[in-house]
Amino acid sequence: MRDPFRKESVRLGLALEEMCLFAAQAMRDTTTALLTVDRALAERAIAGDVELDMRRVRV
């Protein structure tokens, strides 16, 4: 019983870590886009939000 729980716990931890890194990069990109008035970067950051939402659903 412990082994499946441990494996799922590790998988969940890694997925959350990946999501946090992804979100942090999105925040950096959004800030940069706002400060430099970079529309293309802003659009990529917005598109990345959809990816983050999909990752959240998978977790």
C-alpha positions in Angstrom: 0.0 0.0 0.0 2.8 2.4 0.8 4.7 2.0 -2.4 1.8 3.1 -4.8 1.2 6.1 -2.4 4.8 7.0 -2.4 5.1 6.8 -6.2 1.9 8.9 -6.6 3.3 11.4 -4.1 6.6 11.7 -6.0 4.8 12.1 -9.3 2.5 14.8 -7.9 5.5 16.6 -6.4 7.3 16.6 -9.7 4.3 17.8 -11.6 3.7 20.7 -9.1 7.4 21.7 -9.3 7.1 21.8 -13.1 4.0 23.9 -12.9 5.6 26.3 -10.5 8.6 26.7 -12.8 6.3 27.2 -15.8 4.2 29.8 -13.9 7.4 31.7 -12.7 8.6 31.9 -16.3 5.2 33.1 -17.4 5.3 35.8 -14.7 8.7 36.9 -15.8 7.6 37.0 -19.5 4.5 39.0 -18.6 6.4 41.5 -16.6 9.0 41.9 -19.4 6.2 42.3 -22.0 4.6 45.0 -19.9 7.8 46.9 -19.2 9.1 46.8 -22.8 5.7 47.0 -24.5 6.4 43.7 -26.3 3.1 42.6 -27.8 4.5 39.3 -29.2 5.9 38.3 -25.8 2.6 39.3 -24.2 0.7 37.1 -26.6 3.0 34.2 -25.9 2.5 34.7 -22.2 -1.2 34.6 -22.6 -1.0 31.4 -24.7 1.2 29.9 -22.0 -1.7 30.4 -19.6 -3.7 27.9 -21.5 -0.9 25.4 -21.2 -0.7 26.0 -17.4 -4.4 25.4 -17.1 -4.1 22.1 -19.0 -1.3 21.0 -16.7 -3.4 21.9 -13.7 -6.2 19.7 -15.0 -3.8 16.8 -15.5 -2.5 17.0 -11.9 
